[in-house]
């Protein structure tokens, strides 16, 4: 699983997965905290579709953390205020990037793949629910 997909699953999925991975890493090796989890404000950039210009719509609260595991840095960044989740995300990111025989990467990948399937099934169910309410105006008859 690639880093982007892995991060999506860890952020959107069950937070217990990231906590479990972080706990296993902490038991196996030392985790050096470079930047402790903290809240920050970030500007939210959007693209206006008609003119294709970008502008800042406002600010959003974000929690960030940076750690080092086995000499490899890991980053945890997510919207909202959740210091524990940002820390767990950073530890998991560093553990996956450095690999190593002391970590159960294959087991974690299987866990993340199962969670990704669950998230995709939920998204598909939500799309089906929205599709059921759509109206096709081209099939409506017009009275004159």
Backbone torsions as a table, in degrees:
resi	resn	phi	psi	omega
1	UNK	NA	134.7	-178.6
2	UNK	-77.7	161.6	-174.7
3	UNK	-58.4	-42.5	-177.6
4	UNK	-62.7	-47.5	179.6
5	UNK	-65.9	-40.9	179.3
6	UNK	-60.6	-44.4	179.8
7	UNK	-64.7	-40.8	177.9
8	UNK	-58.7	-45.2	-178.8
9	UNK	-66.4	-41.7	-179.9
10	UNK	-66.5	-34.3	-179.0
11	UNK	-80.2	-46.4	-174.9
12	UNK	-86.6	-21.9	-175.3
13	UNK	-85.0	-162.7	179.9
14	UNK	-63.9	121.2	-178.6
15	UNK	-65.0	-18.0	179.2
16	UNK	-65.9	-26.8	179.1
17	UNK	-64.7	-47.7	179.3
18	UNK	-64.2	-40.4	178.4
19	UNK	-62.9	-39.8	-179.8
20	UNK	-64.8	-45.1	179.2
21	UNK	-62.6	-45.7	179.6
22	UNK	-61.4	-40.0	179.0
23	UNK	-63.9	-42.9	178.4
24	UNK	-64.4	-37.5	178.8
25	UNK	-67.8	-42.7	179.5
26	UNK	-62.2	-34.3	178.3
27	UNK	-72.8	-30.3	-175.3
28	UNK	-86.3	-32.2	-174.5
29	UNK	-153.6	177.4	179.5
30	UNK	-86.4	137.6	177.1
31	UNK	-110.6	117.9	177.9
32	UNK	-95.9	122.0	179.0
33	UNK	-87.0	115.8	179.5
34	UNK	-84.6	-54.1	174.7
35	UNK	-123.1	114.5	179.9
36	UNK	-62.1	152.5	179.5
37	UNK	-56.1	132.9	179.5
38	UNK	-151.3	155.3	177.8
39	UNK	-89.1	142.8	178.3
40	UNK	-140.4	159.0	173.1
41	UNK	-102.3	133.6	177.4
42	UNK	-124.4	150.4	177.6
43	UNK	-82.5	137.7	179.8
44	UNK	-100.0	116.7	-178.8
45	UNK	-98.4	134.3	176.1
46	UNK	-129.7	160.7	178.5
47	UNK	-109.5	125.9	176.2
48	UNK	-78.7	122.4	-168.2
49	UNK	-71.8	-34.1	-176.0
50	UNK	-69.5	-48.1	-178.6
51	UNK	-95.9	-8.9	-177.6
52	UNK	57.7	36.9	176.9
53	UNK	-105.0	153.4	179.9
54	UNK	-103.1	146.9	174.5
55	UNK	-152.3	163.7	179.5
56	UNK	-94.7	122.5	-176.4
57	UNK	-86.0	-20.8	179.5
58	UNK	159.4	-162.3	-178.6
59	UNK	-110.5	154.9	176.4
60	UNK	-135.3	146.6	176.9
61	UNK	-82.4	134.2	-177.3
62	UNK	-138.2	143.5	176.4
63	UNK	-110.9	131.5	-178.9
64	UNK	-126.4	156.7	177.3
65	UNK	-156.4	147.7	177.2
66	UNK	-136.2	128.3	-179.3
67	UNK	-132.1	169.8	175.8
68	UNK	-130.7	127.2	178.2
69	UNK	-127.0	122.8	179.7
70	UNK	53.9	36.5	178.3
71	UNK	82.2	1.8	-178.9
72	UNK	-112.5	131.4	179.8
73	UNK	-81.5	145.7	174.9
74	UNK	-129.7	145.7	-177.2
75	UNK	-120.2	139.5	174.2
76	UNK	-127.2	117.9	-179.1
77	UNK	-138.5	126.8	177.1
78	UNK	-151.9	153.8	179.5
79	UNK	-71.4	144.8	179.0
80	UNK	97.5	-173.7	-177.6
81	UNK	-113.9	97.9	178.1
82	UNK	-149.6	88.4	-176.9
83	UNK	-64.6	-40.6	180.0
84	UNK	-63.1	-41.7	-179.6
85	UNK	-67.4	-39.3	178.7
86	UNK	-65.1	-40.2	178.2
87	UNK	-64.8	-47.4	-179.5
88	UNK	-62.2	-39.2	178.2
89	UNK	-64.5	-41.3	179.1
90	UNK	-65.7	-42.2	179.1
91	UNK	-64.8	-44.1	178.7
92	UNK	-62.9	-41.7	179.1
93	UNK	-60.5	-46.6	-179.9
94	UNK	-65.2	-40.7	-178.7
95	UNK	-63.9	-42.8	179.4
96	UNK	-67.4	-37.0	-178.0
97	UNK	-71.2	-35.4	-178.6
98	UNK	-87.2	-20.9	178.9
99	UNK	66.0	-127.5	177.5
100	UNK	96.6	155.8	-179.7
101	UNK	-80.1	-15.8	-177.2
102	UNK	-81.3	-6.2	-179.9
103	UNK	-112.6	148.1	178.6
104	UNK	-92.8	68.1	-176.6
105	UNK	-60.3	-42.1	-178.8
106	UNK	-63.4	-41.2	178.0
107	UNK	-65.3	-40.6	177.8
108	UNK	-66.1	-40.2	178.0
109	UNK	-60.6	-42.5	178.7
110	UNK	-62.4	-41.5	178.3
111	UNK	-63.2	-43.0	-180.0
112	UNK	-69.2	-36.3	177.4
113	UNK	-64.7	-40.7	177.9
114	UNK	-64.6	-40.9	178.9
115	UNK	-68.1	-36.8	177.2
116	UNK	-63.0	-40.9	177.3
117	UNK	-62.7	-40.6	178.8
118	UNK	-64.9	-43.7	178.3
119	UNK	-63.3	-41.1	179.2
120	UNK	-65.6	-37.8	178.0
121	UNK	-65.8	-39.8	177.4
122	UNK	-64.6	-41.8	179.3
123	UNK	-65.3	-39.7	178.2
124	UNK	-65.1	-39.7	178.1
125	UNK	-65.0	-39.4	177.8
126	UNK	-66.0	-40.2	177.3
127	UNK	-63.3	-41.3	178.3
128	UNK	-63.6	-38.5	178.9
129	UNK	-64.8	-38.3	178.2
130	UNK	-71.1	-42.9	-179.8
131	UNK	-59.1	-34.4	-179.0
132	UNK	-66.5	-20.4	-177.9
133	UNK	-100.5	-2.7	-178.9
134	UNK	-71.1	146.6	178.2
135	UNK	-112.3	132.1	176.1
136	UNK	-97.6	100.7	-175.2
137	UNK	-70.3	-18.0	179.7
138	UNK	-71.8	-18.2	179.7
139	UNK	-93.5	-4.9	-178.4
140	UNK	-79.6	141.0	177.6
141	UNK	-86.8	143.2	-178.9
142	UNK	-103.9	131.1	177.2
143	UNK	-95.4	132.2	179.9
144	UNK	-104.4	NA	NA
